[in-house]
């Protein structure tokens, strides 16, 4: 009976010691140390020291993954690992090992390790050992259960953070895409042997010059990417990405700053060799700049290269010969202009190909920029048409020969070009064509032909080119016609009226893309009754 009471007393005493130590010390000690260990997993181990948890930069993108994309989950995993290791260490190494086995069972103080002097003190400490061990086990179990609840709540928060970050990424991409659709932005390379479309340009970091190919909302950041050099870069055009230097992802050539923020309009000049394409291009440039001084129209070159090329062309026209040099070099680089009125702007790509590149179907098929055309500038040298040449009398053949007729007439040029345009773009019937009859200064001096007059399409029918007019009206969504003297619109002594007339076809094509040109392009503009001589001055 006495032994039973002693045994019950020991059991009750052990339970009381276990519960008391657990509730008033052990549980909170386990929780505190485990939470501190978990918290340290979210920060660097040493200020200013390298953190071996963070992987080095890898891959082609010189930006670190966003914290929520990878490191957040790694830190959370480390936090769980550190907390569990702390609980295990406290239970096995500290409480059961050091406190119970090495101290209490040896008659020593569990806290200081000092051995008791008397036998009763040592016996009392040994009696506390089972309760302390049980307290350690209960504390570890309860702390683990509470830590598991904290981990579940924290995991739910991590999922919500990830979903929020993904929602921000989706919102950023959607806003960028909707902004591009609203502005009609379609990015395509303007350089020869490329001309390829791309959804996203390569942007250079202004701090170190590293190329970022994924500068958009994503795993590297929703609103900004942090470059290897530490510079924060905006990920959307609305946030300021358009202010960065951009390069083509295919050919790695620098793009105008307006690419990605302004709608691009591709306008190729189509005509035979010596039809006057380059002269017309120069007249268009002069006409647009002249209009910018007289109206609300704004015109600026998209890059320094475009300004340099335009000045070189102007020097050619102001030379003694007054003629532009023959286009060379295979596929053309687009002449790029920013044209705007009010809040609307267009990035205009003007292509001036060699006439030889449009002589047959095979060479025309190589002109990749035709696949992106938003309109066509058909340069018609009627003096090269066999029908027109046969109708010339008296001294007119000599005048026509002095004007350097094209190698192919407009009908023959269009016959080769039309089919390939449909094959390359597949949307010819949705495009507009502006037909520009060139060399009007010579046409005004011919006595065998009626003088060019509005409507120009009617005049083309009078001189035997009515088939061309019918074909253009049938093949395209809209067609308009002009007669221009590019020589009278460029170089020294250029006529302002002729420069403005040269710009009208381009403005009309731009107006069909949504650019408001107002009254800059009249519905029907009567051709001036003034005769133009070959040097660009008015006839007496």
C-alpha positions as CSV (number, residue, x, y, z in Angstrom):
1,X,0.0,0.0,0.0
2,X,2.8,2.4,0.9
3,X,4.7,1.6,-2.3
4,X,1.6,2.2,-4.3
5,X,1.2,5.6,-2.7
6,X,4.8,6.5,-3.3
7,X,4.5,5.4,-6.9
8,X,1.3,7.5,-7.4
9,X,3.1,10.5,-5.8
10,X,6.0,10.1,-8.1
11,X,3.7,9.9,-11.1
12,X,1.6,12.9,-10.0
13,X,4.7,14.8,-9.1
14,X,6.3,14.0,-12.5
15,X,3.1,15.1,-14.3
16,X,2.8,18.4,-12.2
17,X,6.5,19.1,-13.0
18,X,6.0,18.3,-16.7
19,X,2.9,20.5,-17.0
20,X,4.3,23.3,-15.0
21,X,7.7,23.4,-16.9
22,X,5.9,23.0,-20.2
23,X,3.3,25.7,-19.8
24,X,5.3,28.2,-17.9
25,X,8.7,27.9,-19.6
26,X,9.4,25.1,-22.1
27,X,6.6,25.7,-24.6
28,X,7.5,29.4,-24.9
29,X,11.2,28.7,-25.0
30,X,10.6,26.3,-27.9
31,X,8.3,28.7,-29.8
32,X,10.6,31.7,-29.3
33,X,13.8,30.1,-30.5
34,X,12.0,28.3,-33.4
35,X,10.4,31.6,-34.6
36,X,13.7,33.5,-34.2
37,X,15.4,30.8,-36.3
38,X,12.6,31.0,-38.9
39,X,12.8,34.8,-39.0
40,X,16.6,34.7,-39.6
41,X,16.0,32.7,-42.8
42,X,14.4,35.7,-44.4
43,X,17.5,37.9,-44.1
44,X,21.2,37.8,-45.0
45,X,23.4,35.8,-42.7
46,X,25.8,38.7,-42.4
47,X,25.4,42.4,-43.3
48,X,27.4,43.1,-46.5
49,X,28.3,39.5,-46.9
50,X,27.3,37.3,-49.9
51,X,24.2,35.2,-49.3
52,X,24.7,31.7,-50.6
53,X,21.0,31.1,-50.8
54,X,20.7,33.5,-53.7
55,X,21.8,31.9,-57.0
56,X,24.2,33.8,-59.3
57,X,22.9,35.4,-62.5
58,X,22.3,32.8,-65.1
59,X,20.9,32.7,-68.6
60,X,20.7,35.5,-71.1
61,X,18.6,38.0,-69.1
62,X,20.8,40.2,-66.9
63,X,18.1,40.7,-64.3
64,X,17.4,38.9,-61.0
65,X,14.2,37.0,-60.6
66,X,11.5,38.8,-58.6
67,X,11.5,37.9,-54.9
68,X,7.9,36.5,-55.1
69,X,8.8,34.4,-58.2
70,X,11.4,32.2,-56.5
71,X,13.3,33.5,-53.5
72,X,10.2,34.0,-51.4
73,X,9.5,30.2,-51.7
74,X,13.1,29.3,-51.0
75,X,13.2,31.6,-47.9
76,X,9.9,30.0,-46.7
77,X,11.4,26.6,-47.1
78,X,14.5,27.6,-45.2
79,X,12.3,29.1,-42.5
80,X,10.4,25.8,-42.0
81,X,13.7,23.9,-42.1
82,X,15.4,26.1,-39.5
83,X,12.4,26.0,-37.2
84,X,12.1,22.2,-37.3
85,X,15.9,21.9,-36.8
86,X,15.7,24.2,-33.8
87,X,12.8,22.2,-32.2
88,X,14.7,19.0,-32.7
89,X,17.9,20.4,-31.4
90,X,16.2,21.8,-28.3
91,X,14.5,18.5,-27.6
92,X,17.3,16.0,-28.2
93,X,20.5,17.9,-27.7
94,X,19.6,20.5,-25.1
95,X,16.7,19.3,-22.9
96,X,17.0,15.5,-23.1
97,X,20.8,15.5,-23.6
98,X,22.4,18.3,-21.7
99,X,19.7,19.2,-19.1
100,X,18.2,15.8,-18.2
101,X,21.0,13.3,-18.9
102,X,24.2,15.3,-18.3
103,X,22.9,17.5,-15.4
104,X,19.7,16.3,-13.5
105,X,20.5,12.6,-13.6
106,X,24.0,13.5,-12.3
107,X,22.6,15.5,-9.4
108,X,23.4,18.8,-11.0
109,X,21.4,21.9,-11.5
110,X,19.6,21.8,-14.8
111,X,20.3,25.5,-15.4
112,X,23.9,26.0,-14.2
113,X,25.2,22.4,-14.1
114,X,26.6,22.9,-10.5
115,X,26.5,19.6,-8.5
116,X,24.4,19.7,-5.3
117,X,26.4,19.4,-2.1
118,X,24.1,17.1,-0.1
119,X,22.6,13.7,-1.0
120,X,19.1,15.0,-0.6
121,X,19.7,17.8,-3.2
122,X,21.2,15.3,-5.6
123,X,18.2,13.0,-5.1
124,X,15.7,15.8,-5.6
125,X,17.4,16.8,-8.9
126,X,17.3,13.2,-10.0
127,X,13.6,13.1,-9.2
128,X,13.0,16.1,-11.4
129,X,14.6,14.5,-14.4
130,X,11.5,12.4,-15.6
131,X,9.2,15.4,-15.3
132,X,11.7,17.7,-17.1
133,X,12.1,15.1,-19.9
134,X,8.3,14.8,-20.2
135,X,8.0,18.6,-20.2
136,X,10.5,18.8,-23.0
137,X,8.6,16.2,-25.1
138,X,5.2,18.0,-24.4
139,X,6.8,21.4,-25.2
140,X,8.2,20.1,-28.5
141,X,4.9,18.5,-29.5
142,X,2.8,21.6,-28.6
143,X,5.3,23.9,-30.2
144,X,5.4,21.8,-33.4
145,X,1.6,21.9,-33.6
146,X,1.5,25.6,-33.1
147,X,4.3,26.1,-35.6
148,X,2.4,24.0,-38.1
149,X,-0.6,26.2,-37.7
150,X,1.6,29.3,-38.3
151,X,3.1,27.6,-41.3
152,X,-0.3,26.9,-42.8
153,X,-1.4,30.5,-42.3
154,X,1.8,31.7,-43.7
155,X,1.6,29.4,-46.7
156,X,-1.9,30.8,-47.4
157,X,-0.5,34.3,-47.3
158,X,2.3,33.3,-49.7
159,X,-0.2,31.9,-52.1
160,X,-2.2,35.2,-51.9
161,X,1.0,37.2,-52.5
162,X,1.9,35.1,-55.5
163,X,-1.6,35.4,-56.9
164,X,-1.5,39.1,-56.4
165,X,1.9,39.3,-58.1
166,X,0.6,37.2,-61.0
167,X,-2.4,39.4,-61.2
168,X,-0.2,42.5,-61.4
169,X,1.8,40.8,-64.2
170,X,-1.3,40.0,-66.1
171,X,-2.7,43.5,-65.6
172,X,0.6,45.0,-66.7
173,X,0.8,42.9,-69.8
174,X,-2.9,43.5,-70.6
175,X,-2.6,47.3,-70.1
176,X,0.5,47.3,-72.4
177,X,-1.3,45.2,-75.0
178,X,-4.5,47.3,-74.9
179,X,-2.5,50.5,-75.1
180,X,-0.7,49.1,-78.2
181,X,-4.0,48.0,-79.8
182,X,-5.6,51.3,-79.1
183,X,-2.7,53.1,-80.8
184,X,-2.3,50.5,-83.5
185,X,1.3,49.7,-82.5
186,X,2.9,46.9,-84.5
187,X,6.6,46.6,-84.2
188,X,8.7,45.7,-87.3
189,X,12.3,46.1,-88.2
190,X,13.1,48.8,-90.8
191,X,16.5,47.5,-91.8
192,X,17.4,45.5,-95.0
193,X,17.6,41.7,-94.8
194,X,15.5,41.8,-91.7
195,X,12.1,43.6,-91.9
196,X,10.8,41.0,-89.4
197,X,8.0,41.7,-86.9
198,X,8.7,41.3,-83.2
199,X,6.4,41.5,-80.1
200,X,9.1,43.0,-77.9
201,X,12.3,45.0,-78.6
202,X,15.6,44.5,-76.8
203,X,16.1,47.3,-74.4
204,X,19.5,48.5,-73.1
205,X,20.2,49.4,-69.5
206,X,21.2,53.1,-69.4
207,X,23.6,52.2,-66.5
208,X,25.7,49.4,-67.9
209,X,24.4,48.9,-71.5
210,X,23.3,45.2,-70.9
211,X,20.6,44.0,-73.3
212,X,17.3,43.0,-71.7
213,X,15.2,40.8,-73.9
214,X,12.4,40.2,-71.4
215,X,11.7,43.7,-70.2
216,X,8.0,43.2,-69.6
217,X,5.9,42.2,-66.6
218,X,6.9,38.6,-65.7
219,X,9.0,36.5,-63.4
220,X,11.7,39.2,-63.3
221,X,9.3,41.8,-61.9
222,X,5.8,43.1,-62.4
223,X,6.5,46.8,-62.6
224,X,10.2,46.9,-62.9
225,X,13.3,44.7,-63.5
226,X,16.5,45.2,-61.5
227,X,19.5,45.0,-63.8
228,X,22.7,43.3,-62.9
229,X,24.2,46.7,-62.2
230,X,21.4,47.5,-59.7
231,X,19.5,49.9,-62.0
232,X,15.7,49.6,-61.9
233,X,14.1,49.5,-65.4
234,X,10.4,50.1,-66.1
235,X,8.6,47.1,-67.7
236,X,5.8,48.8,-69.7
237,X,5.6,51.6,-72.2
238,X,3.2,53.4,-69.8
239,X,5.7,53.3,-67.0
240,X,8.5,54.8,-69.2
241,X,10.1,51.9,-71.0
242,X,9.9,53.8,-74.3
243,X,12.6,56.1,-73.0
244,X,15.2,53.3,-73.1
245,X,17.4,52.6,-76.1
246,X,15.8,49.8,-78.2
247,X,17.3,47.3,-80.6
248,X,15.8,44.8,-83.0
249,X,15.8,41.3,-81.5
250,X,16.6,39.7,-84.9
251,X,19.3,41.9,-86.4
252,X,20.4,43.8,-83.3
253,X,20.3,47.2,-85.0
254,X,19.2,50.3,-83.1
255,X,15.5,51.2,-83.4
256,X,13.9,54.7,-83.3
257,X,12.8,55.7,-79.8
258,X,9.2,55.9,-81.0
259,X,9.1,52.1,-81.8
260,X,6.7,50.5,-79.3
261,X,4.8,53.6,-78.5
262,X,3.7,55.0,-81.8
263,X,1.9,53.3,-84.7
264,X,4.2,52.5,-87.5
265,X,3.0,53.1,-91.1
266,X,4.9,51.4,-93.9
267,X,4.8,53.1,-97.3
268,X,6.9,51.6,-100.1
269,X,7.6,53.7,-103.3
270,X,7.0,51.4,-106.3
271,X,8.3,52.2,-109.7
272,X,10.8,51.2,-112.3
273,X,14.4,52.3,-112.6
274,X,14.6,56.1,-113.2
275,X,10.9,56.5,-112.6
276,X,11.7,59.3,-110.1
277,X,11.2,57.5,-106.8
278,X,14.2,59.1,-105.0
279,X,13.3,62.5,-106.4
280,X,9.7,62.1,-105.2
281,X,11.0,60.9,-101.8
282,X,13.0,64.1,-101.5
283,X,10.0,66.2,-102.6
284,X,7.9,64.5,-100.0
285,X,10.4,65.2,-97.2
286,X,10.6,68.9,-98.3
287,X,6.8,69.1,-98.6
288,X,6.2,67.7,-95.1
289,X,8.7,70.0,-93.5
290,X,7.2,72.9,-95.4
291,X,3.8,72.0,-94.1
292,X,5.1,71.7,-90.5
293,X,6.0,75.4,-90.7
294,X,2.6,76.4,-92.0
295,X,0.2,74.3,-90.0
296,X,-0.2,72.2,-86.8
297,X,1.5,69.3,-88.5
298,X,4.7,68.1,-86.7
299,X,7.5,66.4,-88.6
300,X,10.8,65.2,-87.3
301,X,13.4,62.6,-88.3
302,X,13.2,59.5,-86.2
303,X,17.0,59.1,-85.8
304,X,20.2,60.9,-86.6
305,X,20.8,58.4,-89.4
306,X,17.6,59.6,-91.1
307,X,18.6,63.2,-90.7
308,X,22.0,62.5,-92.2
309,X,20.5,60.6,-95.2
310,X,18.0,63.4,-95.8
311,X,20.8,66.0,-95.8
312,X,22.9,64.0,-98.2
313,X,19.9,63.7,-100.6
314,X,19.3,67.4,-100.4
315,X,23.0,68.1,-101.3
316,X,22.7,65.9,-104.3
317,X,19.6,67.8,-105.5
318,X,21.3,71.2,-104.9
319,X,24.4,70.1,-106.9
320,X,25.0,71.3,-110.5
321,X,23.2,68.3,-112.1
322,X,20.1,68.7,-109.9
323,X,19.4,64.9,-110.1
324,X,19.4,62.4,-107.3
325,X,21.9,59.5,-107.6
326,X,20.5,56.1,-108.6
327,X,19.4,54.0,-105.7
328,X,22.0,51.3,-104.9
329,X,22.6,48.6,-102.3
330,X,19.9,45.9,-102.7
331,X,17.1,46.0,-100.2
332,X,16.3,49.6,-98.9
333,X,16.6,50.9,-95.4
334,X,13.4,52.8,-94.5
335,X,13.6,56.5,-94.2
336,X,11.8,57.1,-90.8
337,X,9.9,60.2,-89.9
338,X,7.7,61.0,-86.9
339,X,4.6,62.8,-88.3
340,X,1.9,64.0,-86.0
341,X,-1.0,66.4,-85.5
342,X,-2.4,67.1,-82.1
343,X,-2.0,64.2,-79.8
344,X,-1.8,61.6,-82.6
345,X,1.5,60.6,-84.2
346,X,2.7,58.1,-86.7
347,X,6.1,56.6,-87.2
348,X,6.4,56.7,-91.0
349,X,8.6,54.2,-92.8
350,X,9.3,55.2,-96.4
351,X,11.0,52.6,-98.5
352,X,12.8,53.6,-101.7
353,X,13.9,50.3,-103.4
354,X,16.0,50.0,-106.5
355,X,13.9,49.7,-109.7
356,X,15.8,46.5,-110.6
357,X,14.4,44.8,-107.5
358,X,10.9,45.1,-108.9
359,X,11.6,44.0,-112.4
360,X,10.4,40.4,-112.0
361,X,8.5,38.2,-109.5
362,X,11.5,36.6,-108.0
363,X,13.3,39.8,-107.0
364,X,10.0,41.4,-105.9
365,X,9.3,38.4,-103.6
366,X,12.6,39.2,-101.8
367,X,11.3,42.6,-100.7
368,X,10.1,41.6,-97.3
369,X,8.9,45.0,-96.2
370,X,6.0,44.7,-98.7
371,X,4.4,42.2,-96.3
372,X,3.9,45.1,-93.8
373,X,2.7,47.8,-96.2
374,X,-0.1,50.0,-95.0
375,X,-0.4,51.7,-98.3
376,X,1.4,52.0,-101.7
377,X,3.0,55.0,-103.4
378,X,2.9,54.0,-107.1
379,X,5.4,56.2,-108.9
380,X,4.2,56.4,-112.5
381,X,6.5,57.6,-115.2
382,X,4.1,57.7,-118.1
383,X,7.0,58.7,-120.5
384,X,8.2,55.1,-120.2
385,X,4.9,53.7,-121.4
386,X,5.1,52.3,-124.9
387,X,1.5,53.6,-125.6
388,X,2.6,57.1,-124.7
389,X,5.9,57.0,-126.5
390,X,4.2,56.0,-129.7
391,X,1.9,59.0,-129.5
392,X,4.8,61.6,-129.3
393,X,5.3,63.8,-132.3
394,X,7.8,66.5,-133.6
395,X,10.3,67.4,-130.9
396,X,8.5,65.6,-128.0
397,X,10.6,62.4,-128.2
398,X,13.7,64.4,-127.6
399,X,12.2,66.1,-124.6
400,X,11.0,62.8,-123.2
401,X,14.4,61.3,-123.6
402,X,16.0,64.2,-121.8
403,X,13.8,63.4,-118.8
404,X,15.4,60.0,-118.4
405,X,12.4,57.7,-118.8
406,X,12.1,54.6,-116.6
407,X,13.1,51.2,-118.0
408,X,9.6,49.9,-117.5
409,X,6.3,51.7,-117.9
410,X,3.8,52.0,-115.0
411,X,1.5,49.2,-116.4
412,X,4.4,46.8,-116.7
413,X,5.8,47.7,-113.3
414,X,2.4,47.2,-111.7
415,X,1.7,43.9,-113.5
416,X,4.8,42.4,-111.8
417,X,4.2,44.0,-108.4
418,X,0.5,43.4,-107.9
419,X,0.5,39.7,-107.6
420,X,3.6,39.5,-105.4
421,X,2.1,42.1,-103.0
422,X,-1.0,40.0,-102.6
423,X,1.2,36.9,-102.0
424,X,3.4,38.7,-99.4
425,X,0.8,40.6,-97.4
426,X,-2.5,38.8,-98.2
427,X,-4.4,42.1,-97.7
428,X,-4.0,44.1,-100.9
429,X,-7.8,44.7,-101.1
430,X,-7.6,46.5,-97.7
431,X,-4.8,48.9,-98.8
432,X,-5.0,52.2,-100.5
433,X,-2.8,53.3,-103.4
434,X,-1.6,56.8,-104.1
435,X,-0.5,57.0,-107.7
436,X,1.9,59.9,-108.4
437,X,2.6,60.8,-112.0
438,X,6.1,62.2,-112.0
439,X,8.1,64.5,-114.3
440,X,5.2,66.9,-114.7
441,X,7.6,69.7,-115.7
442,X,8.4,67.7,-118.9
443,X,4.8,66.6,-119.5
444,X,3.7,70.3,-119.4
445,X,6.0,71.0,-122.3
446,X,4.9,68.2,-124.6
447,X,2.6,69.2,-127.4
448,X,1.6,65.7,-128.4
449,X,-0.2,65.0,-125.1
450,X,-2.9,66.9,-123.1
451,X,-1.4,68.7,-120.2
452,X,-1.9,66.9,-116.8
453,X,-5.1,68.1,-115.1
454,X,-7.5,67.1,-112.5
455,X,-8.8,64.5,-112.3
456,X,-5.5,62.9,-112.9
457,X,-7.1,59.4,-113.3
458,X,-9.2,60.9,-116.2
459,X,-6.1,62.4,-117.7
460,X,-4.4,58.9,-117.6
461,X,-7.3,57.5,-119.5
462,X,-7.0,60.2,-122.1
463,X,-3.3,59.2,-122.8
464,X,-4.1,55.5,-123.1
465,X,-3.5,54.2,-119.5
466,X,-7.1,53.6,-118.6
467,X,-6.3,49.9,-118.0
468,X,-4.0,50.9,-115.2
469,X,-6.7,53.1,-113.6
470,X,-9.2,50.3,-113.8
471,X,-6.8,47.8,-112.3
472,X,-5.9,50.0,-109.4
473,X,-9.5,50.7,-108.7
474,X,-10.3,47.0,-108.7
475,X,-7.3,45.7,-106.7
476,X,-7.2,48.3,-103.9
477,X,-9.6,49.6,-101.3
478,X,-9.1,53.2,-102.4
479,X,-7.0,54.9,-105.1
480,X,-6.2,58.6,-105.7
481,X,-4.0,60.3,-108.2
482,X,-1.5,63.2,-108.3
483,X,0.8,64.8,-110.9
484,X,4.0,66.2,-109.5
485,X,7.2,67.7,-110.7
486,X,9.8,66.5,-108.1
487,X,12.4,68.7,-109.7
488,X,10.3,71.8,-109.2
489,X,9.7,70.7,-105.6
490,X,13.3,70.2,-104.6
491,X,16.7,71.8,-104.8
492,X,17.5,75.5,-105.4
493,X,14.5,77.6,-106.4
494,X,11.9,75.0,-105.4
495,X,8.3,76.0,-105.7
496,X,6.4,75.8,-102.4
497,X,3.1,74.9,-104.2
498,X,4.8,71.9,-105.8
499,X,6.4,70.8,-102.5
500,X,3.0,70.8,-100.8
501,X,1.5,68.9,-103.7
502,X,4.3,66.2,-103.4
503,X,3.4,65.7,-99.7
504,X,-0.3,65.3,-100.3
505,X,-0.2,61.6,-101.3
506,X,1.6,60.6,-98.2
507,X,-0.7,62.7,-96.0
508,X,-3.7,61.0,-97.7
509,X,-2.3,57.6,-96.9
510,X,-1.6,58.6,-93.3
511,X,-5.1,59.9,-92.9
512,X,-6.4,56.4,-93.7
513,X,-4.5,55.2,-90.7
514,X,-6.3,57.6,-88.4
515,X,-4.0,60.6,-88.5
516,X,-6.1,63.7,-88.7
517,X,-4.7,65.9,-91.5
518,X,-7.6,68.2,-91.6
519,X,-7.7,70.4,-94.8
520,X,-4.1,69.6,-95.7
521,X,-5.3,67.2,-98.4
522,X,-8.1,68.8,-100.4
523,X,-10.7,66.4,-102.0
524,X,-9.8,67.6,-105.5
525,X,-6.9,70.0,-106.0
526,X,-6.7,71.6,-109.5
527,X,-3.3,71.3,-111.0
528,X,-1.7,74.7,-111.4
529,X,-2.0,76.2,-114.8
530,X,1.6,77.4,-114.6
531,X,3.9,75.5,-117.0
532,X,7.0,74.1,-115.3
533,X,10.3,74.0,-117.2
534,X,12.9,71.3,-116.5
535,X,15.0,73.5,-114.2
536,X,12.0,73.9,-111.8
537,X,11.4,77.6,-112.5
538,X,8.2,79.1,-113.9
539,X,7.9,79.5,-117.7
540,X,7.7,83.1,-118.8
